Amino acid sequence: MIISQSSKDPIYQQIADSFRADILEGRLKGGEYLPSIRGLAKELRISVITTMKAYEQLEEEGLITAVQGKGYIINEQNTDMLKEQHMRKVEDALMQAIASAKIAGLSDKELTETLKILLSIREN
């Protein structure tokens, strides 16, 4: 995990985002334990409170669960739920793109054409 001190995102958010991506993309599986809060804090040279805040955020999202005396375990992921979470990410990114396009003065047609071009590039 790479944490950037110069990022606009707080460190706890970077940690949560990194674990969230690993869980949603299947690199971390249900039933696996996350590193201990203290261990991760030591490894990243950050506060235990910062690490705890990241874990609490993931727990609130239902991605992990605290297990008394053992740490945090990754919850089994429902494929429909995963698809929905990815869809939300896509929608958020597209809404940001639409807002940027509006600021840049692009028409809906120009924005759509740009998306089509980017999709064709990705396919190659």
N, C-alpha and C positions, 0 to 999 in steps of 0.2 A: 504494500500500500504506500502510495506516495502522497504526502501532505505538503501543500505549498503555503509557506508563511505569507507570501505576497498575494495570495488569492483573495478575491473579494468575498468569497464564502468563508464563514467561520470554520475553524478546524473541526468542531463536532459535526458540522454539516458535511464536510468533505469525507469524514469517516463514515457517516451514515450513508451518503451517496455511493461510496465505494462498495460497502457491504450490500446495499440494496441492489446495485447493478450485478454484483456477483451472485446474489440469490435469484434475482429475476431472470438472469441469463443462464442459470443452471450450473455455474461454476462452484457454488456452494449448495449442497443438497439438504433436504429435510432430514432431521435427525443428527446433523453435524453440530458440534459446539463451536461457538465463536471463541476467539482467544479470551482469556480472562481480562477483566477490566484493568487490573493492575499490570498484568503482563503487557497488554497492548500500550498502556500509558507509558510504561518503561521503555518499550521498544521504540515508540514514536517520540519519546522525550517530551511528553505533554502531561498535563494534569489528569489525575484520576477522575476528577469532576467532569472534565471535557469528554473523556471517553464514556463516562456514565451517561452523559446527556445524549450522546450519539446512540447508545444502546437503548435508552428509554424512548427515543424517537422511533427506532425500528420496532420496538415492542408495541408502541401505540398504533403503529401501522399494521400490526398483526403478523409481521414477518418473523419475529423471534419471540421466545418466551423465557422468562427467568425460571430456572430450576433451583430450588433451595439447596445450597451447598455445592452445586455443580457448575453454575454459571448460566450462560444464555445458550439456548438450543434453537436451531433454525426450524421453523414450522414447515410441515409438508405444504407444498404449494398446489393449489387448485389450478389446473390449466386454464379454465375459464377466467379465473381471477387474474392469473398472469397476463392473459391476453387483454383483459380490461385495463390493467395497470399500464401495459405497453401502449394501449390505445390512448390513454390519458396523456402519456408522455408525447405521443405524436401530435395530439390535439394542441397541447401546450406549445410545442415547437412551431406548429403551423400558425397558431394565433400570434406568436411573436414575429414570425415571418410576414404575416399579413400586416401587422402594425408597422414593421420596418418598410414594407413595400409602399404603404400609404404615405409614410414620411418621405420616401424617395420619389413619390409621384407616379408610381407604376400603376397601370390599369389592371383590372382583374385578368384580362386576357394576357397581358405581359407576364403577370405572376404565374398564371397557369402554364404558359409556354416555358417559363424558366423551370418550373417543377418538372414538366415533361422532359426537358433537356437533361436535367440532373438525374432523373430516373433512367434515361437511356444511357447516360455515361456510367451509372452504377451497374447496369446490366452487362456492360462490356468487359 
